[in-house]
Amino acid sequence: MPLSETAQKNYTRMFGDFPPPLADSDPEFTRLFLDFALDEVPSQTKLDDRTHFLTVLAALMGCQGLDCFQAMAPAALRSGLSPVELKELVYQGTAYLGLGRVLPFLKAVNEALTAAGVPLPLEEQGTTDPDSRLEAGNQAQVDIFGTHMRGFQNSGPQESRHINRWLAGNCFGDYYTRGGLDYRDRELITFCFLAAQGGCEPQLTSHAAANLRLGNDKPLLIRVISQCLPYIGYPRSLNALTCID
């Protein structure tokens, strides 16, 4: 049985004439999955291409779906996601996933960019230096989470206060202040990193609230989780909906 008309159209738009990788060995599974992921799901979520690719790629990083990410990154570039946006997506993941899980995806992006004829390295996007990163990072925390975050880097028990300083200076000062993606973009993909990796529900709830504060409203967050569900599964998607609520 062939793919649905909508699934085939979306697949061709994203991947061209290249056949699905499991079409020969697992034709039934290929049809079941693609009819769901490329027809039923997008017909419900109706996300624009940019939001679709940013969030699904972030979710694939969170769940360590490297093979799917490698297939989808070139499609994201063909659909209009800029090289800087794609690279910043991966950089943003470092603070939430760690280098051990991000490095394979950074290599995959570099391979996709090189194959697309994009010269590396890209133009630098940093806006802070060692002297300004802490203050700029704390200001980003205030802008995203609210005024109660003012001076967060100086809070907490003395023995672990350095981690709060790192959160302000490194997580927010080094990454959130970069160009290429704005706060709304970065919070949306951070929500996907956390939802897809699982086990981070307290942080996921906080970042759901930050998304709402920045204008990524509840219907959008539900649409995003719905779009990511085929790639991260039902348990983590349902947990994310609970955190949104």
C-alpha positions in Angstrom: 0.0 0.0 0.0 1.5 3.4 -1.0 1.9 6.4 1.3 -1.0 8.8 1.7 -1.0 11.6 -0.8 -0.1 14.2 1.9 2.6 12.0 3.4 4.2 11.5 0.0 4.0 15.2 -0.8 5.6 16.2 2.5 8.3 13.5 2.2 9.2 14.6 -1.4 9.3 18.2 -0.3 11.6 17.5 2.6 13.8 14.7 1.2 13.4 14.9 -2.6 13.4 11.7 -4.6 15.6 9.7 -2.2 13.5 6.7 -1.1 12.8 6.1 2.6 15.7 4.2 4.1 13.6 1.3 5.3 11.3 1.1 2.3 12.7 -2.1 1.0 13.3 -4.0 4.3 10.3 -2.6 6.2 7.7 -1.3 3.8 4.8 -1.7 6.2 6.5 0.1 9.0 7.6 2.8 6.6 4.0 3.4 5.6 2.7 3.3 9.2 5.2 5.8 10.5 5.3 8.2 7.6 1.6 8.4 7.2 1.4 9.3 10.9 4.5 11.6 11.1 4.1 13.4 7.7 0.3 13.4 7.3 -1.8 13.0 10.4 0.5 14.9 12.8 1.3 18.0 10.6 -2.3 18.2 9.5 -3.1 18.7 13.2 -0.2 20.9 14.3 0.0 23.2 11.2 3.5 24.5 12.2 5.5 26.6 9.8 8.6 24.9 8.4 11.0 26.9 10.5 9.3 26.1 13.8 8.8 22.5 12.7 12.5 21.9 11.9 13.8 23.8 14.9 11.7 21.9 17.4 11.9 18.5 15.9 15.7 18.8 15.5 16.0 19.9 19.1 13.8 16.9 20.2 16.0 14.6 18.2 19.0 15.9 20.0 17.3 15.5 23.3 16.4 11.8 22.6 19.7 11.2 20.9 18.1 10.4 17.6 21.3 10.9 15.5 20.2 9.0 12.5 17.0 10.9 12.1 18.8 14.2 12.8 21.4 13.4 10.0 18.5 12.8 7.6 16.5 15.9 8.6 19.3 18.5 8.8 19.8 18.8 5.1 16.0 19.0 4.7 15.9 21.8 7.2 18.4 23.8 5.1 16.5 23.1 1.9 13.3 24.4 3.6 14.9 27.7 4.6 16.5 27.2 8.0 19.7 29.2 7.8 23.2 27.8 8.5 23.5 30.1 11.5 20.1 29.0 12.9 21.0 25.3 12.5 24.4 25.8 14.1 23.0 27.9 17.0 20.4 25.2 17.6 23.2 22.7 18.4 25.3 25.2 20.4 22.2 25.9 22.6 21.9 22.3 23.4 25.3 22.1 25.1 24.2 23.6 28.3 21.2 21.3 28.6 22.5 18.0 27.2 26.2 18.3 27.7 29.0 17.9 25.2 29.0 14.1 25.4 25.5 14.1 23.8 25.9 17.2 21.6 29.2 16.5 19.9 27.8 13.9 17.4 25.1 16.4 16.4 27.6 19.2 15.9 29.6 16.9 13.6 26.4 16.0 11.7 25.6 19.7 11.2 29.1 20.4 10.0 28.7 17.6 7.5 25.4 18.9 6.3 26.7 22.4 5.9 29.8 21.2 4.0 27.7 19.1 1.7 25.5 22.1 1.0 28.5 24.2 0.0 28.5 26.4 3.1 32.1 27.4 4.1 33.1 26.8 7.7 33.5 28.3 10.2 30.4 30.5 10.1 30.5 34.1 11.2 30.9 34.5 14.9 27.6 35.2 16.8 29.0 35.9 20.3 28.1 39.2 22.0 29.8 38.8 25.4 33.4 38.5 26.6 34.8 37.2 29.9 34.2 40.5 31.6 30.6 40.9 30.5 29.2 37.4 30.3 28.0 37.1 34.0 26.1 40.4 34.0 24.7 39.8 30.6 23.7 36.3 31.5 21.9 37.4 34.6 20.1 40.1 32.6 19.0 37.3 30.2 17.7 35.3 33.2 15.7 38.4 34.3 14.4 39.0 30.8 13.3 35.4 30.4 12.1 34.4 33.9 11.3 37.7 35.6 12.8 40.1 38.1 13.0 37.5 40.9 16.1 36.2 39.0 18.1 39.5 39.6 21.3 38.5 41.4 20.6 34.8 41.0 24.4 34.2 40.6 24.9 35.3 44.2 22.2 33.0 45.7 22.2 29.5 47.2 24.4 27.7 49.6 28.0 28.8 49.6 29.3 25.3 48.7 27.3 25.2 45.5 26.9 28.8 44.6 29.5 28.5 41.9 27.0 26.5 39.9 24.5 29.4 40.0 27.3 31.6 38.8 27.9 29.1 36.0 24.3 29.1 35.1 24.3 32.9 34.8 27.7 33.3 33.1 27.9 30.1 31.0 24.4 28.8 30.2 22.8 32.3 29.8 25.8 34.6 29.3 27.6 32.4 26.8 24.7 31.0 24.9 21.4 32.9 25.3 23.1 36.2 24.3 24.4 34.9 21.0 23.0 36.0 17.7 21.1 33.8 15.2 18.2 32.9 17.5 16.2 35.1 19.9 15.1 34.3 23.4 11.8 32.9 22.2 13.5 30.6 19.8 16.0 29.5 22.4 13.4 28.8 25.0 11.3 26.9 22.6 14.1 24.6 21.6 15.2 24.3 25.2 11.7 23.1 26.1 12.2 20.4 23.4 15.7 19.4 24.7 14.3 18.9 28.1 11.0 17.2 27.1 12.8 14.7 24.8 15.6 13.7 27.2 13.1 12.9 30.0 13.8 13.0 33.8 14.0 16.8 33.8 10.4 17.6 34.7 11.1 20.3 37.3 13.3 22.2 34.8 10.8 21.5 32.0 8.0 23.1 34.1 10.2 26.2 34.7 11.0 26.5 31.0 7.3 25.9 30.0 6.6 29.0 32.2 9.4 30.9 30.6 8.0 30.1 27.1 4.6 31.3 28.2 6.1 34.5 29.6 7.9 35.2 26.3 4.8 34.7 24.1 5.1 31.0 23.2 1.6 30.3 24.4 0.0 27.1 25.6 -1.6 26.2 22.2 1.8 26.6 20.5 3.6 24.4 23.1 1.0 21.7 22.7 1.4 21.8 18.9 5.1 21.6 19.3 5.0 18.6 21.6 2.4 17.0 19.2 4.8 17.5 16.3 7.7 16.0 18.3 5.7 13.0 19.5 6.5 10.6 16.7 10.2 11.1 17.4 10.2 11.0 21.2 7.2 8.7 22.0 4.1 9.0 24.1 5.4 8.9 27.7 7.7 11.9 27.4 5.2 13.8 25.4 2.5 13.2 28.0 4.9 14.2 30.7 5.6 17.4 28.8 1.8 18.2 28.6 1.6 17.8 32.3 4.5 20.3 32.8 2.7 22.7 30.4 -0.4 22.5 32.5 
